[in-house]
């Protein structure tokens, strides 16, 4: 790693720090955020109090009803639930829908989806992977009766109707003779999709004529499915798509809540590699979305949705939804966009985070297609990553070569730089020394910044892979060498004790791929520093910074996926190999002779660039100020 590379990295680091500083929230914004969080907490406390009060009232009514005569209790239920009172009591039963990819269990209590198991996947303990089970989810539809009673389907027992259609189940909420509300579930035979329809039968007189929407309540607790909880928390987000706008999400690192008045197309409950998505047939008119964060335990988050969908009480048309329970696979979700939702542009593939707008096209159009092609014929994901690294470095080789040539030019000029340094020693001659050095570079046709630009152009590719690998489901549970799972850290060395500072920033493990990558980077840094010494004075602390940065990156990347650290390791080894090969194949004497020949070529007067003109003008002004300061110092000494 030469001086130009270090300068480039430092500039990038300073830009990031500066951007963070300039965009830090003001005290007013912090106070507003605090008020917002307090309001969320207050609303949740009110909701909890309301729920508890409703439960107590319901329990007290149930207790009182048991002590009443049957006819009186029936009359009270009729007054409270209307025609739906016939379904207020019952026994919970189950129906199962199953295809090659998943198993879905339906419950007659509330007519809801009771559990979802993905057959081709297991969790980090190698146990069957359930997105949710038993009381980890809830689903209900609220409606208003003709006598203005607000009822919810979750309070009733549905009847499971035998269905002749394959992979379809009908759960019926009876409301008396020839009156019912059907929940019809249809599982796609070769897919992760479940159709869901709400079909009313002869309920026009049972619904309030003022009712224009059905209100849907949907809750799910997100299980920890992966070994690396830190990353699963980071990628677990309540995500939603506006009908005519972009995909957005609630904050993933803390509790968050948002009331949305605009129309939504879908709402997704996602973790690192899997999602539960509810897609409206038309749209959600409005929604209140809530995300709760769990710092520890078996659950990462709890998501809640309260949304309204259009409903015409006089119509017999069903209200349609689609559930998607499956992996966050970019090509799978992209296929849904082009087939099932053709023309609607739901952008479901944005459930897979591919990075910011600058690097997303790199992953979308370059990395993913190449990696998909490699995995189609490579028997090992580790080999696919190796070949991916070779292809990317090969494509960027012209930029690497240009950077190496720039460093070599400056290296062969080292003796002449040392002569300038000896002729203009000391801090007082720093400006003259810099001017003479720049003049030498200009005479021989060397741009000292030429090595930085190629490195900066390669930087988006490094960031693209950095964003892709933690969310690439292709790496999940794929082993390579000593790593059992390339989608998480390869912690062969681990401990249970809490070590101050170390456990906070490093975790309770050491990733072997990350450790090897760090050691190789340090060796590469030392080799570059020895081989590419141009004779110029280094900035104070530059040498220490060169070795300090890989150590910092070790703490930063130790919990990242083994596949990412393996990619960086291979890329660094390729850099070392290219540098050594270039050094042994380059004739430095010929390169120096070519540079010397540039001094004697008759060159037409060349207009200086604006940057160079401003730089030289600043140097002249600074030199004049130094001379003026020296005169004042000498005058003061004589006095």
C-alpha positions as CSV (number, residue, x, y, z in Angstrom):
1,X,0.0,0.0,0.0
2,X,1.8,3.1,-1.2
3,X,1.5,6.7,-0.1
4,X,-1.1,7.6,-2.7
5,X,-3.3,4.7,-1.6
6,X,-3.0,5.7,2.0
7,X,-3.9,9.3,1.1
8,X,-6.9,8.2,-0.8
9,X,-8.2,6.0,2.1
10,X,-7.6,8.9,4.5
11,X,-9.5,11.3,2.2
12,X,-12.4,8.8,2.1
13,X,-12.3,8.4,5.8
14,X,-12.3,12.2,6.4
15,X,-15.2,12.7,3.9
16,X,-17.3,10.1,5.8
17,X,-16.4,11.8,9.2
18,X,-17.1,15.2,7.8
19,X,-20.4,14.1,6.3
20,X,-21.4,12.6,9.6
21,X,-20.4,15.7,11.5
22,X,-22.2,18.1,9.2
23,X,-25.4,15.9,9.2
24,X,-25.4,15.4,13.0
25,X,-28.8,16.3,14.5
26,X,-29.1,19.7,16.2
27,X,-30.2,20.0,19.9
28,X,-33.7,20.9,18.6
29,X,-33.8,17.8,16.5
30,X,-32.6,15.6,19.4
31,X,-35.3,17.1,21.6
32,X,-37.9,16.5,18.9
33,X,-36.7,12.9,18.5
34,X,-37.0,12.4,22.3
35,X,-40.5,13.8,22.3
36,X,-41.3,11.5,19.4
37,X,-40.0,8.4,21.2
38,X,-41.9,9.5,24.4
39,X,-45.1,9.8,22.3
40,X,-44.5,6.3,20.9
41,X,-44.1,4.9,24.5
42,X,-47.2,6.8,25.6
43,X,-49.3,5.4,22.8
44,X,-48.1,1.9,23.4
45,X,-48.9,2.2,27.1
46,X,-52.4,3.4,26.2
47,X,-52.8,0.5,23.8
48,X,-51.6,-2.0,26.5
49,X,-54.0,-0.5,29.0
50,X,-56.9,-0.6,26.5
51,X,-56.1,-4.3,25.7
52,X,-55.9,-5.2,29.3
53,X,-59.2,-3.4,30.1
54,X,-60.9,-5.2,27.1
55,X,-59.6,-8.6,28.2
56,X,-60.8,-8.0,31.8
57,X,-64.2,-6.9,30.5
58,X,-64.5,-9.9,28.3
59,X,-63.4,-12.3,31.1
60,X,-65.9,-10.7,33.5
61,X,-68.7,-11.0,30.9
62,X,-67.8,-14.6,30.3
63,X,-67.8,-15.3,34.0
64,X,-71.1,-13.6,34.4
65,X,-72.6,-15.4,31.4
66,X,-71.7,-18.8,32.9
67,X,-73.8,-18.0,36.0
68,X,-76.8,-16.9,33.9
69,X,-79.5,-19.2,32.5
70,X,-78.9,-20.4,29.0
71,X,-81.6,-18.3,27.5
72,X,-80.4,-15.1,29.1
73,X,-76.7,-15.9,28.2
74,X,-77.8,-16.5,24.6
75,X,-79.6,-13.2,24.5
76,X,-76.6,-11.4,25.9
77,X,-74.4,-13.0,23.2
78,X,-76.9,-12.1,20.6
79,X,-76.9,-8.5,21.7
80,X,-73.1,-8.4,21.7
81,X,-72.3,-10.4,18.6
82,X,-75.5,-10.3,16.6
83,X,-75.9,-13.2,14.1
84,X,-72.2,-14.1,14.6
85,X,-72.9,-15.3,18.2
86,X,-73.4,-18.8,16.8
87,X,-69.6,-18.9,16.2
88,X,-68.4,-17.5,19.5
89,X,-67.9,-20.9,21.1
90,X,-66.1,-23.9,19.7
91,X,-63.0,-26.1,19.7
92,X,-59.8,-25.2,17.9
93,X,-59.1,-27.5,14.9
94,X,-56.4,-27.4,12.3
95,X,-56.0,-27.9,8.5
96,X,-52.8,-28.2,6.7
97,X,-51.7,-27.0,3.2
98,X,-48.5,-28.4,1.9
99,X,-46.4,-28.3,-1.3
100,X,-42.7,-29.1,-2.1
101,X,-41.5,-25.9,-0.5
102,X,-43.5,-25.3,2.6
103,X,-46.1,-26.5,5.1
104,X,-48.8,-24.2,6.3
105,X,-51.1,-25.0,9.3
106,X,-54.4,-23.2,9.6
107,X,-56.4,-22.8,12.8
108,X,-60.1,-22.7,13.1
109,X,-59.7,-20.2,16.0
110,X,-59.8,-16.9,14.2
111,X,-59.4,-18.6,10.8
112,X,-55.8,-17.6,10.9
113,X,-52.4,-19.0,9.7
114,X,-51.1,-20.9,12.7
115,X,-47.6,-21.8,11.5
116,X,-45.4,-21.7,8.5
117,X,-42.4,-24.1,8.0
118,X,-40.0,-23.8,5.1
119,X,-39.0,-27.4,4.1
120,X,-35.7,-26.7,2.4
121,X,-34.2,-24.7,5.3
122,X,-33.1,-25.1,8.9
123,X,-32.1,-22.6,11.5
124,X,-28.6,-22.2,13.0
125,X,-29.3,-25.2,15.3
126,X,-30.1,-27.4,12.3
127,X,-33.7,-27.6,13.4
128,X,-36.7,-27.2,11.1
129,X,-37.1,-23.6,10.1
130,X,-40.5,-22.1,11.2
131,X,-41.1,-18.5,10.3
132,X,-43.6,-18.6,13.2
133,X,-45.6,-21.1,15.2
134,X,-48.4,-21.2,17.8
135,X,-48.7,-17.8,19.5
136,X,-45.9,-16.1,17.6
137,X,-48.4,-14.6,15.2
138,X,-51.9,-13.2,15.1
139,X,-54.2,-12.2,12.4
140,X,-57.7,-10.7,12.5
141,X,-60.2,-8.7,10.5
142,X,-62.3,-6.0,12.2
143,X,-65.8,-5.1,10.9
144,X,-68.9,-3.2,12.1
145,X,-72.3,-4.9,12.4
146,X,-75.6,-3.4,11.6
147,X,-76.2,-2.6,15.3
148,X,-72.8,-0.8,15.4
149,X,-70.9,-3.5,17.2
150,X,-67.2,-3.7,16.4
151,X,-66.2,-7.3,16.0
152,X,-62.9,-9.1,15.1
153,X,-62.6,-12.4,13.4
154,X,-59.9,-13.5,15.9
155,X,-62.6,-13.9,18.6
156,X,-64.6,-16.5,16.7
157,X,-64.4,-20.1,15.8
158,X,-64.4,-20.9,12.1
159,X,-65.7,-24.1,10.5
160,X,-63.2,-26.0,8.4
161,X,-65.1,-26.8,5.1
162,X,-63.9,-29.9,3.1
163,X,-62.6,-28.6,-0.2
164,X,-62.3,-30.6,-3.4
165,X,-59.7,-28.3,-4.8
166,X,-56.2,-29.4,-4.3
167,X,-54.1,-27.4,-1.9
168,X,-57.0,-25.2,-0.9
169,X,-58.9,-24.8,2.4
170,X,-62.0,-22.8,3.3
171,X,-62.5,-21.7,6.9
172,X,-66.1,-20.4,7.4
173,X,-67.3,-17.9,10.0
174,X,-71.0,-18.7,10.3
175,X,-73.6,-16.0,11.0
176,X,-76.8,-18.1,10.9
177,X,-78.6,-19.8,8.1
178,X,-77.0,-19.1,4.6
179,X,-74.9,-16.3,6.1
180,X,-71.2,-16.6,6.5
181,X,-67.8,-15.0,5.9
182,X,-65.3,-17.4,4.3
183,X,-61.5,-17.2,4.5
184,X,-60.3,-19.1,1.5
185,X,-56.6,-20.1,1.4
186,X,-55.0,-21.5,-1.8
187,X,-51.4,-22.6,-1.9
188,X,-49.5,-22.3,-5.1
189,X,-48.2,-25.8,-6.1
190,X,-44.6,-24.8,-7.0
191,X,-44.2,-21.6,-5.1
192,X,-43.8,-19.7,-1.8
193,X,-47.1,-17.9,-2.3
194,X,-50.5,-18.3,-0.7
195,X,-53.7,-16.7,-2.0
196,X,-56.0,-15.4,0.7
197,X,-59.6,-14.3,0.0
198,X,-62.3,-12.9,2.3
199,X,-65.6,-13.9,0.7
200,X,-68.9,-12.7,2.3
201,X,-72.1,-14.6,1.7
202,X,-75.5,-12.9,2.2
203,X,-74.0,-10.5,4.9
204,X,-75.4,-7.2,3.4
205,X,-77.9,-6.9,6.2
206,X,-75.4,-7.8,8.9
207,X,-72.8,-5.1,8.1
208,X,-73.2,-1.5,8.9
209,X,-74.1,0.5,5.8
210,X,-71.6,3.1,6.8
211,X,-68.7,0.6,6.7
212,X,-66.4,1.4,3.7
213,X,-63.3,-0.6,4.8
214,X,-62.2,-3.7,6.5
215,X,-59.5,-3.3,9.1
216,X,-56.7,-5.9,9.2
217,X,-54.5,-6.6,12.2
218,X,-51.4,-8.6,11.7
219,X,-48.7,-9.4,14.2
220,X,-45.6,-11.6,14.0
221,X,-42.6,-12.2,16.3
222,X,-39.4,-12.6,14.4
223,X,-37.3,-15.6,15.5
224,X,-33.6,-15.7,15.7
225,X,-32.7,-18.0,12.8
226,X,-29.0,-17.3,12.3
227,X,-25.9,-17.7,14.5
228,X,-24.9,-14.0,14.0
229,X,-27.6,-12.2,15.9
230,X,-25.9,-8.9,15.3
231,X,-26.4,-9.1,11.5
232,X,-29.9,-10.6,11.7
233,X,-31.0,-7.7,13.9
234,X,-29.5,-5.3,11.4
235,X,-31.3,-6.8,8.4
236,X,-34.6,-7.5,10.2
237,X,-36.9,-4.6,9.1
238,X,-40.5,-3.9,8.8
239,X,-40.6,-2.9,5.1
240,X,-43.5,-1.5,3.0
241,X,-44.1,-0.3,-0.5
242,X,-46.2,2.7,-1.5
243,X,-48.5,2.1,-4.5
244,X,-46.9,4.9,-6.5
245,X,-43.6,5.4,-4.7
246,X,-40.6,3.7,-3.4
247,X,-39.9,1.0,-0.8
248,X,-39.3,2.2,2.7
249,X,-38.8,0.6,6.1
250,X,-39.0,1.3,9.8
251,X,-35.8,1.7,11.8
252,X,-34.2,-1.6,12.6
253,X,-32.1,-0.7,15.7
254,X,-34.8,0.6,18.0
255,X,-38.5,0.7,18.5
256,X,-40.3,2.6,15.7
257,X,-43.9,3.4,14.7
258,X,-45.4,5.2,11.7
259,X,-48.9,6.2,10.7
260,X,-49.3,6.2,6.9
261,X,-52.1,7.9,5.2
262,X,-50.9,7.1,1.6
263,X,-51.9,3.9,-0.1
264,X,-49.6,0.9,0.3
265,X,-49.2,-2.1,-2.0
266,X,-47.5,-4.5,0.4
267,X,-46.1,-4.8,3.9
268,X,-43.2,-7.2,4.6
269,X,-41.9,-8.6,7.9
270,X,-38.3,-9.6,7.0
271,X,-35.2,-10.8,8.8
272,X,-31.8,-11.4,7.3
273,X,-32.7,-14.2,4.9
274,X,-36.5,-14.7,5.1
275,X,-39.7,-12.7,4.9
276,X,-43.4,-12.8,5.4
277,X,-45.1,-10.4,3.0
278,X,-48.8,-9.4,2.8
279,X,-49.7,-8.0,-0.6
280,X,-53.1,-6.3,-1.1
281,X,-55.2,-7.2,-4.1
282,X,-56.0,-3.5,-4.6
283,X,-54.1,-1.5,-2.0
284,X,-54.1,-0.7,1.7
285,X,-55.9,2.6,2.1
286,X,-53.9,3.5,5.2
287,X,-51.8,1.8,7.8
288,X,-50.3,2.1,11.2
289,X,-47.0,0.2,11.4
290,X,-45.2,-0.7,14.6
291,X,-41.8,-2.4,15.2
292,X,-40.5,-3.4,18.6
293,X,-36.9,-4.4,19.2
294,X,-35.8,-7.1,21.6
295,X,-32.2,-6.8,22.8
296,X,-32.0,-10.4,23.9
297,X,-34.0,-13.6,23.9
298,X,-35.3,-16.0,21.2
299,X,-37.0,-13.1,19.3
300,X,-35.4,-10.2,17.4
301,X,-38.4,-8.1,16.7
302,X,-42.2,-7.9,17.0
303,X,-44.0,-6.4,14.1
304,X,-47.6,-5.1,14.1
305,X,-49.8,-3.8,11.3
306,X,-53.2,-2.1,11.5
307,X,-54.3,-1.5,8.0
308,X,-57.5,-0.7,6.1
309,X,-58.6,-2.2,2.7
310,X,-61.5,-1.0,0.6
311,X,-64.8,-2.9,1.1
312,X,-68.3,-2.5,-0.3
313,X,-70.9,-4.1,1.9
314,X,-73.3,-4.3,-1.1
315,X,-70.9,-6.2,-3.2
316,X,-70.4,-9.9,-3.3
317,X,-66.8,-9.6,-4.7
318,X,-64.2,-11.1,-2.4
319,X,-61.4,-9.0,-0.9
320,X,-58.1,-10.5,-2.1
321,X,-54.6,-10.7,-0.7
322,X,-51.5,-12.7,-1.3
323,X,-49.1,-14.0,1.3
324,X,-45.4,-14.7,0.5
325,X,-43.6,-16.8,3.0
326,X,-40.1,-17.5,1.7
327,X,-36.4,-16.7,1.3
328,X,-35.1,-13.2,0.4
329,X,-33.9,-14.5,-3.0
330,X,-33.4,-11.7,-5.5
331,X,-34.2,-13.7,-8.6
332,X,-37.2,-15.4,-7.0
333,X,-38.7,-12.0,-6.0
334,X,-37.8,-10.5,-9.3
335,X,-39.7,-13.3,-11.0
336,X,-42.8,-12.5,-9.0
337,X,-42.6,-8.9,-10.3
338,X,-42.5,-10.1,-13.9
339,X,-45.1,-12.8,-13.7
340,X,-47.7,-12.8,-10.9
341,X,-47.5,-9.0,-10.4
342,X,-46.7,-8.0,-14.0
343,X,-47.5,-4.4,-14.7
344,X,-48.0,-3.5,-11.0
345,X,-44.3,-2.8,-10.3
346,X,-44.3,-4.0,-6.6
347,X,-40.5,-4.1,-6.5
348,X,-40.4,-7.0,-4.1
349,X,-36.8,-7.6,-5.0
350,X,-35.9,-4.6,-2.8
351,X,-36.5,-6.9,0.2
352,X,-32.9,-7.9,-0.7
353,X,-30.6,-5.0,0.3
354,X,-28.0,-4.6,-2.5
355,X,-26.6,-1.3,-1.3
356,X,-27.0,2.4,-2.0
357,X,-28.0,3.8,-5.3
358,X,-24.3,4.1,-6.4
359,X,-23.4,0.4,-5.8
360,X,-26.8,-1.3,-6.2
361,X,-26.4,-1.3,-10.1
362,X,-23.0,-3.0,-9.7
363,X,-24.5,-5.8,-7.6
364,X,-27.7,-6.0,-9.8
365,X,-26.1,-6.0,-13.2
366,X,-22.6,-7.4,-12.7
367,X,-21.9,-9.2,-9.4
368,X,-25.2,-11.2,-9.1
369,X,-25.3,-12.4,-12.7
370,X,-21.6,-13.5,-12.6
371,X,-22.0,-15.1,-9.2
372,X,-25.2,-16.9,-10.3
373,X,-23.4,-18.3,-13.3
374,X,-20.4,-19.4,-11.2
375,X,-22.6,-21.2,-8.6
376,X,-24.5,-23.0,-11.4
377,X,-21.4,-25.0,-12.3
378,X,-19.1,-24.7,-9.3
379,X,-19.5,-27.5,-6.8
380,X,-18.4,-25.3,-4.0
381,X,-19.5,-21.8,-3.0
382,X,-15.9,-21.2,-1.8
383,X,-14.6,-21.9,-5.3
384,X,-17.3,-19.6,-6.7
385,X,-16.2,-16.8,-4.5
386,X,-12.6,-17.4,-5.6
387,X,-13.4,-17.3,-9.3
388,X,-15.6,-14.2,-8.7
389,X,-12.7,-12.5,-7.1
390,X,-10.4,-13.4,-10.1
391,X,-13.0,-12.1,-12.6
392,X,-13.5,-8.8,-10.7
393,X,-9.8,-8.2,-10.3
394,X,-9.2,-9.2,-13.9
395,X,-11.8,-6.7,-15.1
396,X,-10.2,-4.0,-12.9
397,X,-6.7,-4.9,-13.9
398,X,-6.2,-1.9,-16.2
399,X,-6.9,0.4,-13.3
400,X,-4.5,-1.6,-11.1
401,X,-1.8,-1.6,-13.7
402,X,-2.1,2.2,-14.1
403,X,-1.7,2.6,-10.3
404,X,1.3,0.3,-10.3
405,X,2.9,2.3,-13.2
406,X,2.3,5.5,-11.3
407,X,4.0,4.2,-8.2
408,X,6.9,2.8,-10.2
409,X,7.5,6.2,-11.9
410,X,7.7,7.9,-8.5
411,X,10.0,5.1,-7.2
412,X,12.6,5.4,-9.9
413,X,12.7,9.2,-9.3
414,X,13.6,8.5,-5.7
415,X,17.4,9.4,-6.1
416,X,16.5,12.8,-7.6
417,X,13.9,13.4,-4.9
418,X,16.6,12.7,-2.3
419,X,18.9,15.2,-4.0
420,X,16.2,17.9,-3.7
421,X,15.6,17.0,-0.1
422,X,19.3,17.4,0.7
423,X,19.5,20.7,-1.2
424,X,16.5,22.1,0.7
425,X,16.6,20.7,4.2
426,X,14.6,21.7,7.2
427,X,11.0,22.8,7.8
428,X,11.8,26.4,6.7
429,X,12.5,25.1,3.2
430,X,9.4,22.8,3.0
431,X,7.7,25.0,0.5
432,X,10.7,25.3,-1.8
433,X,11.3,21.6,-1.5
434,X,7.7,20.8,-2.5
435,X,7.9,23.2,-5.4
436,X,11.1,21.7,-6.8
437,X,9.6,18.2,-6.4
438,X,6.4,19.2,-8.3
439,X,8.6,20.8,-10.9
440,X,10.5,17.6,-11.4
441,X,7.3,15.6,-11.7
442,X,6.0,18.0,-14.3
443,X,9.2,17.9,-16.3
444,X,9.2,14.1,-16.6
445,X,5.4,13.9,-17.1
446,X,4.4,12.2,-13.8
447,X,1.2,13.0,-12.0
448,X,1.6,12.1,-8.3
449,X,-2.2,11.8,-7.9
450,X,-2.5,9.3,-10.8
451,X,-2.3,6.3,-8.5
452,X,-5.3,7.6,-6.4
453,X,-7.9,7.8,-9.1
454,X,-7.8,4.1,-10.1
455,X,-8.1,3.1,-6.5
456,X,-11.1,5.4,-6.0
457,X,-12.7,3.9,-9.1
458,X,-12.3,0.4,-7.6
459,X,-13.8,1.5,-4.3
460,X,-17.5,1.1,-5.3
461,X,-16.8,-2.6,-6.1
462,X,-15.4,-3.1,-2.6
463,X,-18.5,-1.5,-1.1
464,X,-20.8,-3.5,-3.4
465,X,-19.5,-6.8,-2.2
466,X,-19.5,-5.5,1.4
467,X,-23.2,-4.8,1.0
468,X,-24.1,-8.0,-0.9
469,X,-22.5,-10.8,1.1
470,X,-24.3,-10.3,4.4
471,X,-27.7,-10.6,2.6
472,X,-26.8,-13.3,0.0
473,X,-28.9,-16.3,0.9
474,X,-26.8,-18.3,-1.6
475,X,-24.1,-18.4,1.2
476,X,-26.4,-19.6,3.9
477,X,-25.3,-22.9,5.5
478,X,-22.7,-23.4,2.7
479,X,-19.4,-24.7,4.1
480,X,-15.9,-24.1,2.9
481,X,-12.6,-25.3,4.5
482,X,-13.1,-24.8,8.2
483,X,-16.1,-22.4,7.9
484,X,-19.4,-24.3,8.4
485,X,-21.5,-21.4,7.2
486,X,-20.2,-18.7,4.8
487,X,-23.1,-16.4,5.6
488,X,-21.9,-15.8,9.2
489,X,-18.5,-15.6,11.0
490,X,-16.2,-18.6,11.2
491,X,-15.6,-18.5,14.9
492,X,-13.3,-21.5,15.5
493,X,-11.8,-19.6,18.4
494,X,-14.5,-18.5,20.9
495,X,-15.1,-18.0,24.6
496,X,-18.0,-17.3,26.9
497,X,-16.5,-14.9,29.4
498,X,-17.2,-11.2,28.9
499,X,-13.8,-9.4,28.4
500,X,-14.0,-5.6,28.8
501,X,-13.6,-3.7,25.5
502,X,-12.8,-6.9,23.6
503,X,-16.2,-8.5,23.8
504,X,-17.9,-5.2,23.1
505,X,-16.1,-4.5,19.8
506,X,-14.8,-7.9,18.8
507,X,-17.5,-10.2,20.1
508,X,-16.8,-13.5,21.9
509,X,-15.0,-15.1,19.0
510,X,-12.2,-14.7,16.4
511,X,-12.9,-15.2,12.8
512,X,-10.1,-17.1,11.2
513,X,-10.7,-15.7,7.7
514,X,-10.8,-12.2,9.2
515,X,-7.6,-12.8,11.1
516,X,-5.8,-14.2,8.0
517,X,-7.0,-11.2,6.0
518,X,-5.7,-8.8,8.6
519,X,-2.3,-10.5,8.8
520,X,-2.0,-10.6,5.0
521,X,-3.0,-6.9,4.8
522,X,-0.3,-5.9,7.3
523,X,2.3,-7.9,5.4
524,X,1.2,-6.3,2.2
525,X,1.4,-2.9,3.8
526,X,4.9,-3.5,5.0
527,X,6.0,-4.9,1.6
528,X,4.4,-1.9,-0.2
529,X,6.1,0.6,2.1
530,X,9.5,-1.0,1.5
531,X,9.1,-1.4,-2.2
532,X,7.4,1.8,-3.1
533,X,9.3,4.3,-1.0
534,X,9.6,7.4,-3.2
535,X,12.0,9.3,-1.0
536,X,9.4,11.9,0.0
537,X,8.8,12.8,3.5
538,X,5.8,11.2,5.0
539,X,3.1,13.0,7.0
540,X,3.6,12.6,10.8
541,X,2.1,9.4,12.0
542,X,1.5,8.1,8.4
543,X,3.5,4.9,8.9
544,X,1.6,4.2,12.1
545,X,-1.7,4.8,10.4
546,X,-0.8,2.3,7.7
547,X,-0.5,-0.5,10.2
548,X,-3.3,0.8,12.5
549,X,-6.0,0.7,9.8
550,X,-5.9,-3.1,9.2
551,X,-6.2,-3.7,13.0
552,X,-9.2,-1.4,13.1
553,X,-10.7,-3.3,10.2
554,X,-10.1,-6.6,12.0
555,X,-12.3,-5.4,14.9
556,X,-14.9,-4.1,12.4
557,X,-15.1,-7.2,10.2
558,X,-14.6,-9.9,12.8
559,X,-18.4,-10.5,13.0
560,X,-19.0,-10.2,9.3
561,X,-19.7,-13.2,7.1
562,X,-16.8,-15.6,6.5
563,X,-17.6,-15.3,2.7
564,X,-16.9,-11.6,2.8
565,X,-13.6,-11.9,4.7
566,X,-12.6,-14.8,2.4
567,X,-13.2,-12.5,-0.6
568,X,-11.1,-9.8,0.9
569,X,-8.3,-12.3,1.7
570,X,-8.2,-13.6,-1.8
571,X,-8.3,-10.1,-3.2
572,X,-5.4,-9.0,-1.0
573,X,-3.3,-12.1,-2.0
574,X,-4.0,-11.2,-5.7
575,X,-2.8,-7.7,-5.1
576,X,0.5,-9.0,-3.5
577,X,0.9,-11.4,-6.4
578,X,0.3,-8.7,-9.1
579,X,2.7,-6.3,-7.3
580,X,5.5,-8.9,-7.1
581,X,5.0,-10.0,-10.7
582,X,4.9,-6.4,-11.9
583,X,8.1,-5.6,-9.9
584,X,10.1,-8.5,-11.5
585,X,8.8,-7.9,-15.0
586,X,9.3,-4.1,-15.1
587,X,12.6,-2.8,-16.4
588,X,13.0,0.2,-14.2
589,X,16.1,1.5,-16.1
590,X,14.1,1.7,-19.3
591,X,11.3,3.5,-17.4
592,X,13.7,6.0,-15.9
593,X,15.3,6.6,-19.3
594,X,11.9,7.3,-20.7
595,X,11.2,9.8,-18.0
596,X,14.5,11.5,-18.5
597,X,13.9,11.7,-22.2
598,X,10.7,13.6,-21.4
599,X,12.8,16.4,-19.8
600,X,14.6,17.1,-23.2
601,X,11.6,16.9,-25.4
602,X,10.6,20.3,-26.9
603,X,7.2,20.8,-25.4
604,X,4.7,23.5,-26.5
605,X,3.6,25.9,-23.9
606,X,0.9,24.1,-22.0
607,X,-1.8,25.9,-20.2
608,X,-1.8,24.9,-16.6
609,X,-4.9,23.4,-15.2
610,X,-7.0,25.5,-12.8
611,X,-6.1,23.2,-9.9
612,X,-2.3,23.4,-10.5
613,X,-2.5,27.2,-11.1
614,X,-4.4,27.7,-7.8
615,X,-2.0,25.3,-6.0
616,X,1.1,27.2,-7.2
617,X,-0.5,30.5,-6.3
618,X,-1.2,29.3,-2.8
619,X,2.4,28.0,-2.5
620,X,3.7,31.5,-3.6
621,X,1.5,33.3,-1.1
622,X,2.5,30.9,1.7
623,X,6.2,31.3,0.9
624,X,5.8,35.1,0.9
625,X,4.2,34.9,4.3
626,X,7.0,32.7,5.6
627,X,9.6,35.1,4.4
628,X,7.7,38.0,5.9
629,X,7.4,36.2,9.2
630,X,11.2,35.4,9.2
631,X,11.9,39.1,8.6
632,X,9.8,40.0,11.6
633,X,11.5,37.4,13.7
634,X,15.0,38.7,12.7
635,X,14.0,42.3,13.5
636,X,12.7,41.3,16.9
637,X,15.9,39.4,17.7
638,X,18.0,42.5,16.8
639,X,15.9,44.6,19.1
